[in-house]
Amino acid sequence: MKPITIQDVKVIVTQPAGSRLVIVKVITSEPGLYGLGCATFTQRFHAVVAALEKHLIPFALGRDVARIEEFW
């Protein structure tokens, strides 16, 4: 069986009721399978977005979703 890999990661910045939130959507190689997470740090949300886009996302693309220990 071919491993499921990370194909793309979307960073969504939103501000419901004045709270800045950074939502992360991980899109996999399996059609319809994705993950959602929250990477919110309200005081420095721009720094979180930059860290995700410049460092974590390039590291994650193409990796097997089952190998989460590689992210630690």
N, CA and C atoms as a LAMMPS dump frame, in Angstrom:
ITEM: TIMESTEP
0
ITEM: NUMBER OF ATOMS
216
ITEM: BOX BOUNDS ff ff ff
-5.0000000000000000e+02 5.0000000000000000e+02
-5.0000000000000000e+02 5.0000000000000000e+02
-5.0000000000000000e+02 5.0000000000000000e+02
ITEM: ATOMS id mol type element x y z
1 1 1 N 0.831 -1.181 0
2 1 2 C 0 0 0
3 1 3 C 0.877 1.246 0
4 2 1 N 0.572 2.166 -0.865
5 2 2 C 1.329 3.401 -0.993
6 2 3 C 1.036 4.321 0.2
7 3 1 N 2.067 4.941 0.793
8 3 2 C 1.807 5.81 1.945
9 3 3 C 1.029 7.069 1.549
10 4 1 N 0.267 7.579 2.498
11 4 2 C -0.45 8.838 2.301
12 4 3 C 0.522 9.959 2.636
13 5 1 N 0.642 10.919 1.733
14 5 2 C 1.607 12 1.931
15 5 3 C 0.917 13.361 1.999
16 6 1 N 1.656 14.331 2.507
17 6 2 C 1.168 15.705 2.572
18 6 3 C 1.408 16.35 1.213
19 7 1 N 0.334 16.788 0.586
20 7 2 C 0.421 17.391 -0.743
21 7 3 C 0.443 18.911 -0.697
22 8 1 N -0.254 19.487 0.264
23 8 2 C -0.321 20.939 0.373
24 8 3 C -0.752 21.305 1.786
25 9 1 N -0.446 22.519 2.187
26 9 2 C -0.878 23.039 3.476
27 9 3 C -1.386 24.458 3.244
28 10 1 N -2.594 24.726 3.685
29 10 2 C -3.2 26.047 3.564
30 10 3 C -3.199 26.711 4.934
31 11 1 N -2.796 27.971 4.979
32 11 2 C -2.826 28.754 6.206
33 11 3 C -3.951 29.778 6.056
34 12 1 N -4.886 29.741 6.989
35 12 2 C -6.052 30.617 6.937
36 12 3 C -6.036 31.504 8.179
37 13 1 N -5.951 32.821 7.963
38 13 2 C -5.987 33.774 9.077
39 13 3 C -7.38 34.376 9.116
40 14 1 N -8.005 34.313 10.279
41 14 2 C -9.357 34.822 10.436
42 14 3 C -9.467 35.563 11.763
43 15 1 N -10.518 36.34 11.918
44 15 2 C -10.667 37.124 13.135
45 15 3 C -12.127 37.172 13.591
46 16 1 N -12.665 36.03 14.034
47 16 2 C -14.05 36.052 14.515
48 16 3 C -14.139 36.721 15.89
49 17 1 N -15.07 37.614 16.034
50 17 2 C -15.309 38.3 17.314
51 17 3 C -14.043 38.946 17.87
52 18 1 N -13.171 39.43 16.975
53 18 2 C -11.961 40.123 17.408
54 18 3 C -10.799 39.235 17.813
55 19 1 N -10.956 37.935 17.778
56 19 2 C -9.868 37.02 18.132
57 19 3 C -9.143 36.579 16.866
58 20 1 N -7.868 36.844 16.789
59 20 2 C -7.1 36.417 15.615
60 20 3 C -6.793 34.935 15.719
61 21 1 N -7.155 34.201 14.687
62 21 2 C -6.923 32.756 14.652
63 21 3 C -6.127 32.392 13.409
64 22 1 N -5.227 31.448 13.572
65 22 2 C -4.475 30.895 12.453
66 22 3 C -4.891 29.432 12.333
67 23 1 N -5.601 29.13 11.258
68 23 2 C -6.085 27.77 11.003
69 23 3 C -5.186 27.136 9.944
70 24 1 N -4.865 25.868 10.136
71 24 2 C -4.006 25.137 9.206
72 24 3 C -4.799 23.97 8.637
73 25 1 N -4.823 23.873 7.312
74 25 2 C -5.484 22.748 6.639
75 25 3 C -4.413 21.965 5.884
76 26 1 N -4.251 20.708 6.259
77 26 2 C -3.27 19.824 5.635
78 26 3 C -3.998 18.947 4.625
79 27 1 N -3.613 19.063 3.366
80 27 2 C -4.241 18.308 2.282
81 27 3 C -3.336 17.126 1.944
82 28 1 N -3.929 15.936 1.883
83 28 2 C -3.152 14.722 1.667
84 28 3 C -3.31 14.193 0.245
85 29 1 N -2.544 13.169 -0.045
86 29 2 C -2.6 12.517 -1.355
87 29 3 C -3.831 11.633 -1.51
88 30 1 N -4.547 11.403 -0.432
89 30 2 C -5.77 10.594 -0.464
90 30 3 C -6.956 11.531 -0.722
91 31 1 N -7.642 11.38 -1.84
92 31 2 C -8.756 12.283 -2.151
93 31 3 C -9.767 12.378 -1.01
94 32 1 N -10.078 13.617 -0.623
95 32 2 C -11.053 13.852 0.431
96 32 3 C -10.511 13.771 1.844
97 33 1 N -9.265 13.349 2.018
98 33 2 C -8.684 13.225 3.354
99 33 3 C -7.812 14.443 3.645
100 34 1 N -8.153 15.156 4.706
101 34 2 C -7.383 16.333 5.098
102 34 3 C -7.424 16.467 6.617
103 35 1 N -6.566 17.293 7.129
104 35 2 C -6.536 17.548 8.564
105 35 3 C -6.66 19.032 8.826
106 36 1 N -7.238 19.378 9.957
107 36 2 C -7.375 20.764 10.369
108 36 3 C -6.728 20.959 11.725
109 37 1 N -6.124 22.117 11.907
110 37 2 C -5.515 22.415 13.187
111 37 3 C -5.521 23.902 13.442
112 38 1 N -5.191 24.272 14.649
113 38 2 C -5.137 25.67 15.048
114 38 3 C -3.705 25.973 15.491
115 39 1 N -3.114 27.007 14.917
116 39 2 C -1.747 27.407 15.249
117 39 3 C -1.75 28.821 15.82
118 40 1 N -2.752 29.132 16.602
119 40 2 C -2.969 30.498 17.051
120 40 3 C -2.04 30.899 18.189
121 41 1 N -1.441 32.053 18.012
122 41 2 C -0.713 32.77 19.059
123 41 3 C -1.074 34.226 18.817
124 42 1 N -2.12 34.707 19.469
125 42 2 C -2.774 35.963 19.096
126 42 3 C -1.869 37.191 19.126
127 43 1 N -0.877 37.226 19.991
128 43 2 C -0.026 38.398 20.064
129 43 3 C 0.946 38.496 18.888
130 44 1 N 1.291 37.39 18.281
131 44 2 C 2.279 37.382 17.203
132 44 3 C 1.819 36.496 16.052
133 45 1 N 0.587 36.689 15.61
134 45 2 C 0.044 35.786 14.599
135 45 3 C 0.789 35.901 13.274
136 46 1 N 1.339 37.081 12.962
137 46 2 C 2.118 37.215 11.723
138 46 3 C 3.386 36.353 11.785
139 47 1 N 3.987 36.257 12.955
140 47 2 C 5.174 35.417 13.129
141 47 3 C 4.835 33.941 12.948
142 48 1 N 3.667 33.545 13.426
143 48 2 C 3.224 32.156 13.265
144 48 3 C 3.011 31.842 11.789
145 49 1 N 2.359 32.743 11.071
146 49 2 C 2.116 32.538 9.641
147 49 3 C 3.448 32.446 8.898
148 50 1 N 4.388 33.33 9.2
149 50 2 C 5.696 33.308 8.54
150 50 3 C 6.441 32.008 8.841
151 51 1 N 6.403 31.555 10.086
152 51 2 C 7.078 30.299 10.444
153 51 3 C 6.473 29.121 9.685
154 52 1 N 5.156 29.116 9.574
155 52 2 C 4.497 28.045 8.827
156 52 3 C 4.881 28.09 7.354
157 53 1 N 4.734 29.253 6.731
158 53 2 C 4.956 29.366 5.286
159 53 3 C 6.411 29.23 4.879
160 54 1 N 7.321 29.735 5.679
161 54 2 C 8.744 29.733 5.298
162 54 3 C 9.501 28.493 5.757
163 55 1 N 9.037 27.871 6.838
164 55 2 C 9.819 26.775 7.419
165 55 3 C 9.079 25.435 7.482
166 56 1 N 7.92 25.429 8.113
167 56 2 C 7.251 24.151 8.356
168 56 3 C 6.616 23.555 7.102
169 57 1 N 5.935 24.365 6.307
170 57 2 C 5.269 23.832 5.115
171 57 3 C 6.276 23.241 4.122
172 58 1 N 7.373 23.947 3.787
173 58 2 C 8.339 23.318 2.878
174 58 3 C 8.917 22.006 3.432
175 59 1 N 9.069 21.929 4.749
176 59 2 C 9.558 20.713 5.388
177 59 3 C 8.544 19.587 5.29
178 60 1 N 7.247 19.926 5.361
179 60 2 C 6.187 18.922 5.428
180 60 3 C 5.799 18.337 4.081
181 61 1 N 5.9 19.105 3.02
182 61 2 C 5.41 18.654 1.712
183 61 3 C 6.083 17.358 1.266
184 62 1 N 5.26 16.413 0.866
185 62 2 C 5.752 15.129 0.382
186 62 3 C 6.003 14.093 1.458
187 63 1 N 5.904 14.473 2.712
188 63 2 C 6.177 13.53 3.803
189 63 3 C 4.977 12.625 4.086
190 64 1 N 5.279 11.446 4.58
191 64 2 C 4.279 10.456 4.971
192 64 3 C 3.552 10.972 6.215
193 65 1 N 2.212 11.013 6.176
194 65 2 C 1.448 11.541 7.303
195 65 3 C 1.58 10.684 8.562
196 66 1 N 1.958 9.434 8.421
197 66 2 C 2.09 8.545 9.575
198 66 3 C 3.383 8.786 10.356
199 67 1 N 4.311 9.564 9.807
200 67 2 C 5.611 9.767 10.447
201 67 3 C 5.657 11.097 11.204
202 68 1 N 4.691 11.276 12.115
203 68 2 C 4.567 12.544 12.828
204 68 3 C 5.772 12.844 13.718
205 69 1 N 6.507 11.824 14.114
206 69 2 C 7.673 12.052 14.981
207 69 3 C 8.738 12.898 14.285
208 70 1 N 8.746 12.933 12.958
209 70 2 C 9.716 13.737 12.23
210 70 3 C 9.496 15.228 12.439
211 71 1 N 8.308 15.616 12.837
212 71 2 C 8.017 17.026 13.073
213 71 3 C 8.494 17.5 14.432
214 72 1 N 8.778 16.593 15.339
215 72 2 C 9.268 16.982 16.654
216 72 3 C 10.74 17.195 16.583
